[in-house]
Amino acid sequence: MNDRATPQGSRDWRRKPLNRVLLEELALAYVARFSTTAQRLRHYLARKLRERGWDDALEPALDALVRRCVERGYVDDAGFARAKAASLLRRGYGGRRVGEALRAAGVADDLREQMRPDEAAARRAALALARRRRFGPFGAGPPDKPLREKQIAAMVRAGHTLDNAREIVDAASAEEARRWAAGAADETEC
């Protein structure tokens, strides 16, 4: 049997093709539910058009719809970039991973550059990752050479510089690692 019934009744299980009104409703529902960028919204709407088709005499004006959402403040690339960068840094990811995540979300190059963490933020993020993953001085004991190399490699994959990864993994104690992370703020004030 090819016809499928939905829980609401015996309507055809396939969704009807989109028109201008339905497309705008989809866009508004998406931006109401998710913090997003203009590029992500455009990709979402284009995917929905491919999935459901178009049933209107006029061609879909995706760019105009996205532009209206931006003008009305429903989509804010700068706000998204700030929130995403701060979230990733708190979780311990480094500057390179922050930049990659923002690029994947469709954030413009100049805005990504503005969101690049300074040295103090990069050190705090490295400390957060080491603490969370129990690297270096936060582990059960001093790491042997193979474990040290694995921990440094994991920190580099998380977007940290090799120098910062080595500093945090080679710290003699958790207190020394905290002082190193706090030291960047002191150095920038001078």
C-alpha positions as CSV (number, residue, x, y, z in Angstrom):
1,M,0.0,0.0,0.0
2,N,1.6,3.3,-1.2
3,D,-0.6,5.7,0.7
4,R,0.5,6.5,4.2
5,A,-1.8,8.0,6.8
6,T,-0.5,10.7,9.1
7,P,-1.5,10.8,12.8
8,Q,-3.7,13.8,12.0
9,G,-5.8,11.8,9.5
10,S,-5.7,10.2,6.1
11,R,-4.0,13.1,4.3
12,D,-1.3,12.3,1.8
13,W,2.0,11.8,3.8
14,R,4.0,13.9,1.4
15,R,4.2,17.6,2.2
16,K,2.8,20.0,-0.3
17,P,5.2,22.1,-2.4
18,L,6.3,25.4,-1.0
19,N,5.0,28.8,-2.1
20,R,6.0,32.3,-1.1
21,V,4.0,32.3,2.2
22,L,5.1,28.8,3.2
23,L,8.7,29.6,2.5
24,E,8.5,32.7,4.7
25,E,6.8,30.7,7.4
26,L,9.7,28.2,7.3
27,A,12.3,30.9,7.5
28,L,10.6,32.6,10.5
29,A,10.2,29.3,12.3
30,Y,13.9,28.4,11.7
31,V,15.2,31.8,13.0
32,A,12.8,31.6,16.0
33,R,14.2,28.3,16.9
34,F,17.9,28.5,16.1
35,S,20.6,31.1,16.3
36,T,21.9,31.2,12.8
37,T,23.8,33.1,10.1
38,A,22.4,34.5,6.9
39,Q,24.3,31.8,4.9
40,R,23.0,29.0,7.0
41,L,19.4,30.3,6.7
42,R,19.8,30.5,2.9
43,H,21.2,26.9,2.7
44,Y,18.3,25.7,4.9
45,L,15.7,27.3,2.7
46,A,17.4,26.0,-0.5
47,R,17.4,22.5,0.9
48,K,13.7,22.7,1.8
49,L,13.0,23.9,-1.8
50,R,14.9,20.9,-3.2
51,E,13.0,18.5,-0.9
52,R,9.5,19.9,-1.3
53,G,9.5,21.7,-4.7
54,W,8.0,25.1,-5.6
55,D,4.4,25.7,-6.4
56,D,4.2,29.4,-7.3
57,A,4.2,31.4,-10.5
58,L,7.1,33.6,-9.4
59,E,10.6,32.2,-8.7
60,P,11.5,31.9,-5.1
61,A,13.4,35.0,-3.9
62,L,15.7,33.4,-1.3
63,D,18.2,36.2,-1.1
64,A,15.4,38.8,-0.6
65,L,13.9,36.7,2.2
66,V,17.2,36.2,3.9
67,R,17.9,40.0,3.5
68,R,14.6,40.8,5.2
69,C,15.4,38.5,8.1
70,V,18.7,40.2,8.5
71,E,17.2,43.7,8.3
72,R,14.6,42.9,10.9
73,G,17.2,41.6,13.2
74,Y,16.1,38.0,13.2
75,V,19.5,37.0,11.9
76,D,22.7,38.6,13.3
77,D,26.0,37.1,12.0
78,A,28.1,39.2,14.4
79,G,26.0,38.1,17.4
80,F,26.1,34.5,16.3
81,A,29.9,34.7,15.8
82,R,30.4,36.2,19.3
83,A,28.3,33.6,21.0
84,K,29.8,30.7,19.1
85,A,33.4,31.8,19.7
86,A,32.8,32.4,23.4
87,S,31.1,29.0,23.7
88,L,33.9,27.2,22.0
89,L,36.6,29.0,24.0
90,R,34.8,28.1,27.3
91,R,34.8,24.5,26.2
92,G,38.5,24.6,25.6
93,Y,38.8,24.9,21.9
94,G,41.6,27.0,20.4
95,G,41.6,29.9,18.0
96,R,42.0,27.8,14.9
97,R,39.0,25.6,15.7
98,V,37.0,28.7,16.5
99,G,37.8,30.1,13.1
100,E,36.9,26.8,11.4
101,A,33.6,26.6,13.1
102,L,32.7,30.2,12.2
103,R,33.8,29.6,8.5
104,A,31.6,26.5,8.4
105,A,28.7,28.5,9.7
106,G,29.1,31.1,6.9
107,V,30.6,33.9,8.9
108,A,32.5,36.4,6.8
109,D,36.3,36.5,6.8
110,D,36.6,40.0,8.4
111,L,34.1,39.0,11.2
112,R,36.0,35.8,11.8
113,E,39.2,37.7,12.2
114,Q,37.5,40.0,14.8
115,M,36.5,36.9,16.8
116,R,40.0,35.5,16.9
117,P,40.9,35.1,20.6
118,D,43.7,37.2,22.0
119,E,46.6,35.4,23.9
120,A,44.9,35.6,27.3
121,A,41.7,34.0,25.9
122,A,43.7,31.4,24.1
123,R,45.6,30.5,27.3
124,R,42.3,30.3,29.3
125,A,40.9,28.0,26.7
126,A,44.0,25.8,26.8
127,L,43.7,25.6,30.6
128,A,40.0,24.7,30.3
129,L,40.7,21.8,27.9
130,A,43.6,20.5,29.9
131,R,41.5,20.5,33.1
132,R,38.5,18.9,31.3
133,R,40.5,16.2,29.6
134,R,42.9,15.8,32.6
135,F,46.0,16.6,30.6
136,G,49.4,17.4,32.0
137,P,49.3,18.5,35.6
138,F,45.5,17.7,35.9
139,G,46.1,14.0,35.3
140,A,46.7,11.2,37.8
141,G,50.5,11.7,37.5
142,P,53.1,13.2,35.3
143,P,52.6,11.8,31.7
144,D,55.3,9.6,30.2
145,K,56.7,10.6,26.8
146,P,54.1,8.8,24.6
147,L,51.2,10.1,26.7
148,R,52.6,13.6,26.7
149,E,52.8,13.5,22.9
150,K,49.2,12.3,22.6
151,Q,48.0,15.0,24.9
152,I,49.9,17.7,23.0
153,A,48.5,16.3,19.7
154,A,45.0,16.4,21.1
155,M,45.4,20.0,22.1
156,V,46.7,21.0,18.7
157,R,43.8,19.2,17.0
158,A,41.5,21.2,19.3
159,G,43.0,24.4,17.7
160,H,45.7,25.4,20.2
161,T,49.2,26.5,19.1
162,L,52.0,24.0,19.7
163,D,53.6,26.4,22.1
164,N,50.5,26.7,24.3
165,A,49.9,22.9,24.2
166,R,53.5,22.3,25.3
167,E,53.3,24.9,28.1
168,I,50.1,23.5,29.6
169,V,51.1,19.8,29.3
170,D,54.6,20.4,30.6
171,A,53.4,22.5,33.6
172,A,54.8,21.0,36.9
173,S,51.6,21.6,38.8
174,A,48.0,22.7,38.3
175,E,48.8,26.0,40.1
176,E,51.7,26.6,37.7
177,A,49.3,26.0,34.7
178,R,46.8,28.5,36.2
179,R,49.6,31.1,36.7
180,W,50.7,30.6,33.1
181,A,47.2,31.1,31.9
182,A,46.7,34.2,34.1
183,G,50.1,35.5,33.0
184,A,49.0,36.5,29.5
185,A,46.6,39.1,31.0
186,D,49.5,40.5,33.0
187,E,51.7,40.6,29.9
188,T,49.2,42.5,27.8
189,E,48.6,45.1,30.5
190,C,52.3,46.2,30.5
